[in-house]
Amino acid sequence: MAASVLAAGMDYPTLKQRIEEKRQAFATAYAQSDSAQRHHLIDSARTYLFDRITLDILPAWHGTAWDFNGTTRVPRTGKIACGYFVNTVLQDAGFRLPRIKWSQMAAEPITVKLSHTIARFRDRPVNDVAAYIQAQGDGLYKVGLDNHVGFIVCRNGVVRFVHSNYYQREVGVMSEPLDGNNPLAHSHYRIIGGLLGDEMMKAWIRGADLDKAP
């Protein structure tokens, strides 16, 4: 059973360091492996990163206040806008990406670039989104809305919307149900992209720049 390492006493900077060390270990093993072994390594890396993001990185940011111009790099210190939250989490997980550039862009083109599955919902009830995620299964998803961006996490069949919430600015980053009083439930348009697919994981293992990936 996977467990949080931050809950066991590790601090956030050490967590990032450990993730980078693990990424480098995966990179070394990947370079020395044949195609069958690489497939297994990608699956192992995906499981590892999903655990670290959902059990450690995202919870560490809970309670970081929202601000339209927020750009903090430190959880629960300063303020963070929704786009900066998403891209900081991915960067802290070890992905190479242009944090400032992507945080100031619309969500759709980045979601399309990163995702191995894409679904769009226009003027549909939020329950349709929840049903889609449940059908896809456990995983990390990026969701772009009318004027907002965040993550959807499905873990052990439980689906949550994790975002820097401008509805509750002082609380900011939170995890909540999809069908609550939030931008996801109220948005007319939603694009949902599955993250941590094979190509995205290969880029993580190799330390490749996601902005330059095909």
N, C-alpha and C positions, 0 to 999 in steps of 0.2 A: 504494500500500500504506500503510495507516494506521500511524502510529508513535506511541510514547509521547512526550509533551512533557516529562514529568518526567525521563525517562531522558536527555533532551537538556540537562538542567541547570536546568529551571524548578523553583522551590520550590512547596510546597503552597499557601500563601496567594496567591501570584501566579497559580497555576492557577485557584483559585476566582474571583479577580478577572477573569481572561481569560474564563472561562465566563460570568460575568455580563455582561461587555462583549459577548460573542457573542450572548447571549440578547437583550440590548437591540437589537442590530443586526437580529436576526430579527424582533423586535417592530415595529421601524420599517418594515421591508420588508413585513411581514404587513399592517400597517394601510394600506399604500398599494397592495395587490395585489387583483386580482380572484380569483374562486373557483378558477380553474384554476391561477393562480400560487400561491395559498395552499396548494393540495394539494402542489405541488412543494416549497414552503418547509417544510411539515411533514415531508416525507420527508427533506429535507436536514438539518433540525434533529435528526431522530431519528438519522440516521447520525452526525452530529457528537457528539451526547450519548452514544450507545452507545459510540463510540470513547473519549471522555473518561472515562466511568465504568469501562469494562472495561480500558482500557490504562493509566489514570493513577490515578483515585480509589481503586478497589478495591486495586490493588497497593500504594498508599501506606499503606494500613491494615494490610497483612500484618505479623504480629508484635506487634500491639497486644494486650496481655494481656487475658484475660477476667476479669470479676468480676460477680457477680449485681447489684451496685449500681454498676457502672462506668458513668460518664457522660462520659468525656473527649471534648473537641472536637478534640484534636490527635493525629494519627496517631503511633503508637509512643511516646506519652507518656501515662502513666496507664493506666487500664484501662477496658474497655467491655463492657457487656452486649449480648446478641444483638439485642434490639429497638433499643437506642440505636445500635448499629452500622448497622442497616438504614436507620433514619430520618436518621441523620447523613449517610450517603452520599447519600441523595436530596436532603437539604437542601444539602449542599455542591455538588451538581450543579445547583443553582439552583431547585429546587422549593420553593414556599412551603407549609410544613406545620407543624403543632404538634408539634415534636420530642419534648417531654417527654410530652405527653398520649398520642401514638401509641405511644411506646416503652413505656408502662406498660399498654397495652391488649392484648387478645388479637389474634393475627395475622389471624384469619378476616375480621372485618368490614372491616378496612383493605384487605386483599387484594382483597376483592370490590369495594370502592369504587374502587380504582385500576386494576383490570385489565380489559383488553378481551377476554381469554380466561380461562376458569376450568376447572380439572380437579381432581377429588378422587379420591384413592386410599385405600382402607381395607383394611388387611390384605392388601396386594398386594406382591409382590417389588419391590425397588428397580429391577430391570431393566425393569419395566413403566414406571416413571417415566422412565428413560433413553430408552426407545423412544419414549415420548410426546414428549419434548423434541426428540429427533432428527427426528421427523416434523414438528414445528412449525418447526424450523429455527433459524438464528441469531437470538439475541435475549437480552434480560434478563428474568428471571423472579423473582418473589418466591415463596418457599415457606414455608408455615406447617406446623409439626409438632405432635406431642403437647404438647411443652413447650419449643419452640424456633422460631426464625425465621432466615431467611437468604436469600441469593440463589442462583439457578442461572444460570450464564452458558453460553450456547452461542455459540461464536465459531469460525468456519471449521470447523464440524462437531464441535468438541471441547467436551464438556460437563463443567462443573466446579461443585462446590458451594462457595460462598464465604460464610463465616460466622465469627462470634466463638465459638470452639469451647470449650465447658466441659469436654469430654473431655481437652483439653490446655490447661489454664488459663494456663500461663506463655507459651505460644505465642499462644493466643487466635485472632486473625483469621488465617485461612488459606484457601487454595484447594486442594481435594482432589477425588478422584473421588467420584462419587455412591455407589459400592458399597463404600466403605471402612468402617473402624471409626468410625462417626460417627452423630450423631443422625438424619440423614436415612435412612440404611440401617436403623436400628433402630426408627424410629417406626411406630406402627400406623396413624396417620392423617397424610395429607399433602394440603394444598391448594396448588395451583400456579397463580399468576396471571401472565399475560403483561403486562409493563410497557412503557411508551413507546408505547402505542397513540395513535391520533389525538387523542382527547379529553385524554389526559394531556399530550401534546405541545402542544396548544393552550393548556392551562393554563400550561405552562412558558413558552411564547413570550409570553403576555400577562402573566405574573407573577401569575396568579390563585392564590388560596388553595385548595389541594386539599381542605382540610377542609370548605369551603363549596361545592365543586363538586357538581353533581347526581350 
